[in-house]
């Protein structure tokens, strides 16, 4: 995806999140891509990610059970949002239908796997 496309998608995604916080829902939870995404995630028992966090605060996240879902960023503050955006992108969910609540329900635990290495 080109840089401008990524920036536009982030803008639309963040605008959509803000509208949802204001209780303005512009999405359709019945969109075929949303339904297909939900079915695939349920059949797989969830999506598991391996995270790598670097000394400068940057990070990468790659799914271990869905080939091709990978993302990263400069700050760990954006992990949740970026991972969810990567999932929506992978399943080709239109940006206006990217509702973060579709991926994690209330009171569900979020798990994280991290590698730690010893220094020499």
C-alpha positions in Angstrom: 0.0 0.0 0.0 1.4 3.4 -0.9 2.3 6.0 1.9 -0.7 8.3 0.9 -3.1 5.4 1.0 -1.9 4.4 4.5 -2.2 8.0 5.7 -5.7 8.3 4.3 -6.8 5.0 5.8 -5.4 6.0 9.2 -7.3 9.4 9.0 -10.6 7.7 8.1 -10.0 5.0 10.7 -9.3 7.6 13.4 -12.2 9.8 12.3 -14.5 6.8 12.4 -13.3 6.0 16.0 -14.0 9.6 17.1 -17.5 9.5 15.6 -18.2 6.3 17.4 -17.1 7.8 20.7 -19.6 10.6 20.0 -22.2 7.8 19.4 -22.4 8.6 15.7 -22.2 5.2 14.0 -21.6 5.4 10.2 -20.8 1.8 9.7 -22.9 -1.2 8.8 -22.0 -4.2 11.0 -23.7 -6.5 8.4 -21.2 -5.7 5.6 -20.0 -9.0 3.9 -16.4 -8.3 4.7 -17.2 -7.8 8.4 -19.2 -11.0 8.5 -16.4 -12.9 6.7 -13.8 -11.5 9.1 -15.8 -12.5 12.2 -16.4 -16.0 10.8 -12.7 -16.5 10.0 -11.6 -15.2 13.5 -14.1 -17.4 15.3 -13.2 -20.5 13.3 -9.5 -19.9 14.1 -10.2 -19.4 17.8 -8.9 -15.9 17.6 -5.9 -14.2 16.1 -2.6 -14.6 18.0 0.2 -12.0 17.6 3.9 -12.2 18.3 5.2 -8.7 19.4 8.8 -7.4 19.3 9.4 -4.3 21.2 12.7 -2.5 20.6 14.8 -0.3 23.0 13.8 2.9 21.1 10.1 2.2 21.8 9.3 1.0 18.3 7.6 -2.3 17.8 6.3 -4.9 15.4 3.4 -7.3 15.6 2.9 -10.3 13.4 0.1 -12.8 13.5 1.3 -16.4 14.1 -1.9 -18.0 12.8 -2.9 -15.7 9.9 -0.1 -15.3 7.3 0.2 -11.7 6.2 -1.1 -9.8 9.2 1.8 -7.6 10.2 2.1 -4.1 11.5 4.4 -1.9 13.6 4.9 1.6 15.0 7.1 4.0 16.8 5.3 4.0 20.2 3.7 1.2 22.2 0.8 3.5 22.9 -0.5 2.8 19.4 -0.3 -1.0 19.5 -4.0 -1.9 20.0 -5.2 0.6 17.3 -2.5 -0.4 14.8 -3.1 -4.2 15.3 -6.8 -3.8 14.8 -6.3 -1.7 11.7 -4.0 -4.4 10.3 -6.7 -7.0 10.9 -9.3 -4.9 9.1 -6.9 -4.3 6.2 -6.1 -8.0 6.0 -9.8 -8.8 5.7 -10.4 -5.9 3.3 -13.0 -4.3 5.6 -14.0 -0.9 4.3 -12.6 1.8 6.5 -16.1 3.1 7.5 -16.9 -0.3 8.8 -13.8 -0.6 11.0 -15.4 -0.6 14.4 -12.8 -1.6 17.1 -15.6 -3.2 19.1 -16.0 -5.8 16.5 -12.7 -7.4 17.4 -12.8 -7.5 21.2 -16.0 -7.8 23.2 -16.5 -6.4 26.7 -14.7 -8.3 29.6 -12.6 -10.4 27.2 -9.0 -10.7 28.1 -6.3 -9.5 25.8 -3.2 -11.6 25.6 0.2 -10.6 24.5 3.3 -12.6 23.8 6.8 -11.1 24.0 10.3 -12.4 23.6 13.0 -11.4 26.1 16.7 -11.8 25.4 19.7 -11.7 27.8 22.4 -9.1 27.0 26.0 -10.1 26.8 
